[in-house]
Amino acid sequence: MPRLELLQSRAFNPYHYVPTKWICLAFVTLFTISTVLHFGQAIRYRVWWLLPTAFVSGLLEILGWSTRLWSSFSPLKLLPFEIQVIGTIIGPTPLIAADFMILGRIIHRLGARYSRLSPKWYSIIFCSCDLISLSVQGYGGTAASIAVGRHQSPDHGAHIMLAGIIFQMVTISIYILLAAEFFLRYFTDSPLGGKEAAYHALGNSKRGRGQLDRNLRIMIGALGFNTTCLLIRAIYRTLELLDGFEGRIISTERYFNILDGGMITLAIFTLNVAHPGVFLAPQDKSESDVELKLKEAGLLYYRL
């Protein structure tokens, strides 16, 4: 089909299909339940950093899937398509930031001497990368949506979105590699610089190796599952954008439902079930509330 005809056909059906009503409604309901739970859990356990991460991610997913539901009733309207492009492309990004924060706190509990980065720098570096990815994807999604609304080619915006999602995938991959190294060093008791150097650095203290209790095991397992879901979604969106807005991948609804909506649903509910406020609750009761809040925000030096 000539490119002009493709662009004209997209004016009538930008999805290349009509989103299934019950599927869209199901995802809106699931994300609403998870988001409400995250808001209540963040307040209940005073884990404030989950509000700008998991909670905001849930709001963006609700926005994205609500507009897809709108499209299922009015498939000829461009506005809901434009909104859902932005909402669903950037929705998981704040949730990924929550994973970075969780790993930092796990490292603080088990021993920073096994990590190549300190817990504070995990928050600073990876959350900064997440913010860059969010900005690039948001800009690209907006550009692509505007182009579709003007019956123009969305390729320029799609390329920007692709750059943002590839950057996000690379960030997640580096995060996974660093996390794997940390856990390998912890389980083999192989601190960076060797045991003797770590022993002197700790001032002849044994506080450098934390205890891996049941709660931490559950939290680590949940973090691994959550991260896997987010990585699968990032790989899917990369392939989708590489295939283009006229490609088979973006034109197949079930791929999007399973590999985007399904993966994000599993990831966000994982943190409801294995909530950091429960499974990463501080063991040291002598720590003040102010100190804990500063640690959560990455603004206080993390002690070994």
Residue, then its C-alpha position, 0 to 999 in steps of 0.5 A: m500500500p502506498r505511504l499516502e494511503l497508509l497515512q490516510s487509513r490511520a486517520f480512521n483507525p490509528y491502532h489498525y484494530v479496535p481495542t477490546k472493551w473488556i480487556c481495556l476495562a479489566f486493565v483499568t480496574l486492575f491498575t486502579i486497585s493496585t494504585v489505590l493500594h499503593f497509596g494506602q500502603a505508602i501512607r500506612y508504612r510511611v514509605w514516601w518514595l513509593l508515591p512518586t514511583a509506584f503510585v505515579s506509575g499506576l496513575l499513568e497506566i490508568l490514564g493510558w488504559s482508560t483512553r484505550l477503553w475510550s477508543s474501544f467505544s470511539p475508534l475513529k477519535l484521535l485524541p484517546f489514541e494520542i493520550q494512550v501513546i504517551g500514558t502507556i509508553i512512560g507509565p512503567t518508568p516510575l515503577i522502574a525507579a522504585d526497583f532502583m530504590i529497593l535494591g539500594r535499601i537491600i544493599h544497605r541491609l546486607g552490606a555495601r562492601y559487596s556492592r560496586l556502588s553505594p546505596k545512595w549512588y544507586s538512587i542518584i545514578f539510576c533514578s537520574c537515568d530513569l528521569i532521562s528515559l522518561s523525558v525522552q519517551g514522553y517527548g517522543g510519544t507527544a511528537a508521534s501523537i501530534a503527527v498522527g493527529r495531523h495525518q503526518s508520518p509519526d516516524h520522527g516521534a517513534h524514533i525518539m521514543l525508540a531511543g528512550i526505550i533503548f536507553q531504559m533497557v540498557t539502564i535496566s540491563i546494567y542495573i541487573l548486572l550490578a545487582a547480580e554481582f552484588f548478590l554473588r559477592y554477598f553469597t560467596d562473602s567476597p567483598l570488593g578489595g578482599k576480606e582483609a581490606a574490608y575488615h580494616a575499613l570497617g574498623n575491625s567490626k562485623r557489621g559489614r555483612g548483614q543477615l539474610d532473613r526470611n523477609l529479605r529473601i521474599m523481597i529479593g525474589a519479588l524484586g527479581f520477578n518485578t525486574t524481569c517483567l519490566l525487562i520483558r516489556a522494554i524488549y517488546r516495546t523496543l521491537e515494536l518501535l523498530d518494526g514501526f507504526e505500520g508494522r505487524i507488532i504494533s498492529t497486533e493487539r494481543y502482543f500489546n495486551i500480554l507483553d505491555g499491559g500484562m507485564i506491568t500488571l504483574a510488576i506493579f502488583t508484585l510490590n503490593v504483595a511484597h511491599p517494601g514497607v513490610f519486607l524492608a522494615p528497619q531492623d534497628k529500632s533505635e534509628s529515628d523516623v527522620e533518619l529513615k526518611l532521609k535514607e529513603a530519599g538518598l540524602l543521608y550517608y548509608r552506614l555499613 
